[in-house]
């Protein structure tokens, strides 16, 4: 049996949580070798005084702990007297070990022997009655995935509401600009991460990627419960389940395994029904999503997925596409088969990555022509990228895009079948009432 390789800390402890139903604030406390962290989640409005709200808050408390555990990555997680239901420990272990896969990989750790101890009986499942008629809550990040979901949902839901999570007192223009185009109401929540964890490296603590989409998902469920929504509709596509290297997946908490795990846990936590949780795009490739987005003209001037638009420090945050990061390269490539070259060039403000020879190595990695693994970013699968390159190179208005033509030539006959990638790629859990007829699979 493996002994594991852990970080410098001895133990991590869940130290309690408090829910203020008047202010709509959840405070979560954790301890790492005696150092205490406090996280605050807040959302205005709604009924925070119900057992269902308390249960949803408990799930946020459980999942948010991963952000603080990673500072020391000890071999033991002590739940102390935290209420725990059947399945909680299994879900938590999956969330920590798999969700911290990239963090462990980059820090030379092996968390497979991680132990969870403690926990107290959580009592009966909380009562949840879904509102009649359905009121979906759609987490919105301003990128092509969530925009495609929102526009498709208009045909199958009378009153979809966007969900936006941000830091306290902060808003991202890249989200707000696209959200304004939807014209839909927005339910907001803020998450204040303990300041000391943000200075972890200066304290000698470990740092790295955490499964943040899983935490966002739990907060979205909490907001859905307190504000009267029946389901949370994510925008995670098929390739989010595809790993990067050595069985590790940067996007693990966007993947199918996590979606199933959280949905199952919601079923154990609530009765007689549970808040819904599913990804609208789950069966589809990013190539399919990009084709659909290409027809949504009104979003083309405002959407922005560049990582530098979401820098935590506002002074380092860009108000335009940087044209250099792997995310910029991927978005450019996946849209290139579907948008006229001049229009896509305008999106990047004249700094389109496909026209920049300095980006050649990044594109070769994206399409699988390099020995380097898929970038540790939220980008599509190698097959999707390779198919996009070949399709785009065949456009008459791309005949002069030298980088693109070189990629297509080097891919040659090894390029995957685009028709296969434009068909459903795997299972999904979209209920029929939320699936337009052309998407029923």
C-alpha positions in Angstrom: 0.0 0.0 0.0 1.3 3.4 -0.9 2.4 5.6 2.0 1.9 8.8 0.0 3.9 12.0 -0.2 2.4 14.9 1.6 3.3 18.5 2.4 4.9 20.0 5.5 1.8 20.2 7.7 0.6 17.5 10.2 -3.2 18.0 10.1 -6.0 20.0 8.6 -9.2 20.6 10.6 -12.7 21.7 9.8 -13.1 24.2 12.6 -16.8 25.2 12.2 -19.1 27.4 10.2 -21.8 30.0 10.9 -24.8 31.0 8.8 -26.2 34.5 9.3 -29.7 34.2 7.8 -30.4 37.9 8.1 -27.3 39.2 6.3 -27.2 36.2 4.0 -23.6 35.4 5.0 -21.8 32.1 5.5 -18.5 32.0 7.4 -16.3 28.9 7.2 -13.3 28.3 9.5 -10.5 25.9 9.0 -7.2 25.1 10.8 -3.9 24.0 9.5 -1.5 23.1 12.3 -3.1 25.6 14.6 -3.3 28.5 12.0 -6.9 29.5 11.5 -8.5 30.6 8.2 -11.9 32.1 7.7 -13.7 32.2 4.4 -16.9 34.3 3.8 -19.6 33.7 1.2 -22.4 36.2 0.9 -25.3 36.7 -1.4 -28.1 39.3 -1.0 -31.7 38.3 -0.9 -33.6 35.1 -0.6 -34.6 33.0 2.4 -31.5 31.9 4.3 -33.4 30.6 7.4 -34.6 27.3 6.1 -33.1 23.8 6.7 -32.5 23.6 2.9 -30.3 26.7 3.1 -28.4 25.3 6.0 -27.8 22.0 4.2 -26.6 23.8 1.0 -24.3 25.9 3.2 -22.9 22.8 4.8 -21.9 21.5 1.3 -20.2 24.8 0.6 -18.3 24.5 3.8 -17.2 21.0 3.0 -15.9 21.8 -0.5 -14.3 25.2 0.2 -11.9 23.6 2.6 -9.7 22.4 -0.2 -8.4 25.9 -0.8 -6.8 25.9 2.7 -5.8 22.3 2.9 -3.4 22.7 0.0 -1.3 25.2 1.9 0.2 22.3 3.9 -1.2 19.2 2.2 -1.1 17.0 5.4 -1.9 13.3 5.5 -5.0 13.8 7.7 -8.2 15.9 7.3 -10.1 16.1 10.6 -13.8 16.8 10.2 -14.1 17.1 14.0 -17.8 17.5 14.8 -18.8 18.6 11.3 -22.2 17.0 10.4 -21.6 14.4 7.8 -24.0 12.3 5.7 -23.6 9.0 4.0 -21.4 9.5 1.0 -19.8 12.8 2.3 -16.5 11.3 3.1 -16.3 9.4 -0.2 -17.2 12.6 -2.1 -14.7 14.7 -0.2 -11.9 12.2 -0.7 -12.6 12.2 -4.5 -12.8 16.0 -4.5 -9.5 16.4 -2.7 -7.4 13.6 -4.3 -8.6 14.0 -7.9 -9.4 17.8 -7.7 -6.0 18.5 -6.4 -4.4 16.2 -9.0 -2.6 19.1 -10.8 -1.5 20.7 -7.5 0.0 17.4 -6.4 1.6 16.7 -9.7 3.3 20.0 -9.8 4.4 19.9 -6.2 5.7 16.3 -6.3 3.1 15.0 -3.9 1.0 11.8 -3.7 -2.3 12.4 -2.0 -3.8 8.9 -2.6 -3.3 7.9 1.0 -5.1 10.9 2.4 -7.3 10.1 5.4 -10.5 11.7 6.5 -11.4 11.4 10.2 -14.3 12.5 12.4 -17.7 13.8 11.5 -21.0 13.7 13.3 -24.4 12.5 12.2 -26.1 15.1 10.0 -29.7 14.1 10.7 -32.5 13.8 8.2 -32.3 15.1 4.7 -33.4 18.8 4.3 -36.8 19.5 2.8 -36.6 21.0 -0.7 -39.5 21.6 -3.0 -38.6 22.7 -6.5 -40.5 25.7 -7.7 -43.3 25.0 -10.1 -42.4 25.7 -13.7 -38.7 25.7 -13.3 -36.4 28.6 -12.6 -32.9 27.6 -13.8 -29.8 29.4 -12.4 -27.0 29.6 -15.0 -23.4 30.3 -13.8 -22.0 32.8 -16.3 -18.4 33.5 -17.0 -18.7 35.6 -20.2 -17.0 33.0 -22.4 -18.4 31.0 -25.4 -19.6 28.1 -23.3 -21.8 29.9 -20.9 -23.1 32.2 -23.7 -24.2 29.3 -25.8 -25.9 27.7 -22.8 -27.8 30.9 -21.9 -29.0 31.4 -25.5 -30.1 27.8 -25.8 -31.9 28.0 -22.5 -34.2 30.8 -23.7 -36.2 28.3 -25.7 -36.8 25.9 -22.9 -37.1 28.0 -19.7 -39.4 30.9 -19.0 -37.1 32.7 -16.6 -33.4 31.8 -16.7 -31.3 33.8 -14.3 -27.5 34.3 -14.5 -25.3 33.5 -11.6 -22.1 35.5 -11.1 -19.5 34.9 -8.4 -16.8 37.4 -7.6 -14.6 38.7 -4.9 -16.1 41.1 -2.3 -16.4 44.5 -3.9 -15.0 43.4 -7.2 -16.5 42.7 -10.7 -14.9 41.5 -13.9 -15.7 43.6 -16.9 -15.2 40.5 -19.1 -18.2 39.0 -17.4 -20.3 42.1 -16.9 -20.1 43.2 -20.5 -21.3 39.9 -21.9 -24.0 39.6 -19.1 -25.4 42.9 -20.1 -25.9 41.7 -23.7 -28.1 38.8 -22.4 -30.6 41.2 -20.8 -31.3 38.6 -18.1 -31.5 39.1 -14.4 -28.3 38.3 -12.4 -28.1 36.6 -9.0 -24.8 37.5 -7.4 -22.6 36.1 -4.7 -19.2 37.0 -3.3 -16.5 34.8 -2.0 -13.8 36.3 0.3 -10.9 34.0 0.6 -8.8 34.4 3.7 -6.1 37.0 3.0 -3.3 34.9 4.5 -3.8 32.1 2.0 -3.2 34.5 -0.9 0.3 35.2 0.5 1.0 31.5 1.0 4.3 31.3 -0.8 5.8 34.1 1.4 4.8 32.0 4.4 6.5 28.9 3.2 3.2 27.2 2.3 2.4 25.3 -0.8 0.5 26.8 -3.7 -1.2 25.6 -6.8 -4.5 24.9 -8.7 -7.6 23.9 -6.8 -10.9 22.5 -8.1 -12.5 26.0 -8.0 -15.4 25.1 -10.3 -16.5 22.6 -7.7 -16.6 25.3 -5.1 -18.4 27.7 -7.4 -20.9 24.9 -8.1 -21.7 24.4 -4.4 -22.1 28.2 -3.9 -24.4 28.3 -7.0 -26.5 25.5 -5.4 -26.7 27.5 -2.2 -27.9 30.6 -4.0 -30.4 28.5 -6.0 -31.9 27.1 -2.8 -32.2 30.5 -1.0 -33.5 32.4 -4.0 -36.0 29.8 -5.3 -34.4 28.2 -8.3 -35.0 24.6 -9.2 -31.7 23.8 -10.8 -28.1 24.9 -11.5 -27.2 24.7 -15.2 -23.5 24.5 -15.9 -21.7 25.0 -19.2 -19.0 22.2 -19.1 -18.5 20.4 -22.4 -17.2 16.9 -23.2 -13.5 17.7 -23.4 -13.5 19.1 -19.8 -13.3 15.4 -18.8 -10.1 14.8 -20.8 -6.9 15.0 -18.9 -3.6 16.8 -19.5 -0.8 14.4 -18.5 -0.2 11.4 -16.2 -3.9 11.0 -15.7 -4.2 14.5 -14.2 -6.9 16.9 -15.4 -6.7 20.6 -14.9 -10.4 20.8 -15.4 -11.4 17.9 -13.2 -14.2 19.7 -11.3 -15.7 20.6 -14.7 -15.7 17.0 -15.7 -18.4 14.3 -15.9 -17.1 12.4 -12.8 -17.5 15.4 -10.5 -20.9 16.3 -12.0 -22.2 12.9 -11.2 -20.7 12.9 -7.7 -22.2 16.3 -6.7 -25.6 15.4 -8.2 -25.6 12.1 -6.2 -24.7 14.0 -3.0 -27.5 16.5 -3.5 -29.9 13.5 -3.8 -28.7 12.3 -0.4 -28.9 15.8 1.2 -32.4 16.9 0.2 -35.9 15.4 0.1 -38.5 14.8 -1.3 -36.6 16.3 -4.3 -33.1 17.8 -4.7 -31.9 20.9 -6.4 -30.9 20.0 -10.0 -27.3 20.1 -11.1 -26.2 19.3 -14.6 -24.1 20.6 -17.5 -26.1 21.7 -20.5 -23.1 21.1 -22.9 -21.8 17.8 -21.4 -22.3 15.6 -24.6 -20.8 18.2 -26.9 -17.3 19.1 -28.1 -15.8 22.6 -28.0 -15.8 22.4 -31.8 -19.6 22.1 -31.7 -19.9 24.9 -29.1 -17.7 27.2 -31.2 -19.9 26.6 -34.3 -23.0 27.5 -32.3 -21.4 30.6 -30.8 -20.3 31.8 -34.3 -24.0 32.5 -35.0 -24.4 34.7 -31.9 -23.2 37.9 -33.5 -24.2 40.3 -30.8 -21.7 38.8 -28.4 -18.7 38.9 -30.7 -17.6 42.4 -29.8 -17.9 41.9 -26.0 -17.0 38.3 -25.0 -13.5 37.7 -23.6 -12.0 34.5 -22.3 -8.4 35.7 -22.0 -6.9 34.6 -18.6 -5.5 38.1 -18.1 -9.0 39.5 -18.0 -9.5 37.7 -14.7 -6.4 38.6 -12.8 -7.0 38.8 -9.1 -5.1 42.1 -8.9 -7.2 44.7 -10.7 -4.0 46.6 -11.6 -2.8 43.6 -13.7 -6.2 42.9 -15.3 -6.5 43.5 -19.0 -9.5 45.1 -20.7 -8.7 43.4 -24.0 -7.4 40.0 -25.3 -3.7 39.7 -24.7 -3.3 37.6 -27.8 -0.5 35.6 -26.2 -1.8 33.2 -23.6 -2.8 29.6 -24.3 -6.5 30.5 -23.8 -6.3 33.2 -26.4 -4.7 30.8 -28.8 -7.3 28.1 -28.2 -10.3 30.4 -28.6 -8.9 31.8 -31.8 -8.3 28.3 -33.2 -11.6 26.8 -32.2 -13.5 29.7 -33.8 -11.4 30.0 -36.9 -13.4 27.4 -38.9 -16.7 29.2 -38.3 -16.0 33.0 -38.4 -14.7 35.1 -41.3 -11.0 35.9 -40.8 -11.5 39.6 -40.7 -14.2 39.3 -38.0 -12.2 37.0 -35.9 -9.2 39.3 -36.3 -11.3 42.2 -35.0 -12.2 40.2 -31.9 -8.5 40.2 -31.0 -8.1 43.9 -31.8 -5.5 43.3 -34.5 -3.4 40.9 -32.4 -4.8 37.6 -33.5 -2.7 34.7 -32.3 -3.0 32.8 -35.6 -1.2 35.7 -37.4 1.6 35.8 -34.9 4.6 33.5 -35.7 5.7 33.7 -32.1 2.7 31.6 -31.1 3.7 28.7 -33.3 5.0 26.4 -30.5 1.7 27.0 -28.5 -0.5 26.1 -31.5 1.6 23.0 -32.2 1.1 21.8 -28.7 -2.7 22.5 -28.9 -3.0 20.3 -32.0 -0.8 17.5 -30.8 2.3 18.2 -33.0 4.5 18.6 -30.0 5.8 16.3 -27.3 4.6 18.7 -24.7 1.3 17.8 -22.8 -1.9 19.8 -23.3 -1.5 23.2 -21.5 -2.6 23.4 -17.9 -5.5 25.7 -18.9 -9.2 25.4 -19.7 -8.6 24.5 -23.3 -10.0 21.8 -25.6 -8.8 18.4 -26.4 -6.0 17.8 -28.9 -8.5 16.2 -31.4 -10.8 19.2 -31.3 -7.9 21.6 -31.9 -6.5 19.5 -34.8 -9.9 19.3 -36.5 -10.3 23.0 -36.1 -7.0 23.7 -37.7 -7.7 21.6 -40.7 -11.2 23.0 -41.1 -10.0 26.6 -40.8 -7.1 26.1 -43.2 -9.6 25.1 -45.8 -11.4 28.4 -45.7 -10.6 30.7 -48.7 -10.1 33.7 -46.4 -7.4 31.7 -44.5 -5.3 30.7 -47.5 -2.8 33.4 -46.5 -2.6 32.6 -42.8 0.8 30.9 -42.9 0.8 29.5 -39.3 -2.6 27.8 -39.9 -1.6 26.4 -43.3 1.6 24.9 -41.8 -0.4 23.3 -39.0 -2.8 21.7 -41.5 0.0 20.5 -43.7 1.9 18.9 -40.8 -1.3 17.2 -39.5 -2.0 15.8 -43.0 -4.1 12.6 -42.9 -3.8 12.3 -39.1 -6.4 15.0 -38.6 -9.5 13.6 -36.8 -12.9 13.4 -38.4 -14.7 16.7 -37.7 -18.1 15.1 -38.3 -17.5 12.8 -35.4 -16.6 15.7 -33.2 -19.7 17.6 -34.1 -21.9 14.8 -33.0 -22.7 14.0 -29.3 -19.4 12.7 -27.8 -20.7 11.1 -24.6 -23.4 10.9 -21.9 -25.1 13.9 -20.3 -27.8 14.5 -17.7 -29.9 17.3 -19.3 -33.6 16.6 -18.3 -35.9 16.7 -21.3 -37.7 19.8 -20.0 -34.5 21.8 -20.4 -33.3 20.4 -23.8 -34.4 22.1 -27.0 -35.6 19.5 -29.5 -32.4 19.8 -31.6 -30.2 18.9 -28.6 -32.1 15.9 -27.2 -29.7 13.0 -27.1 
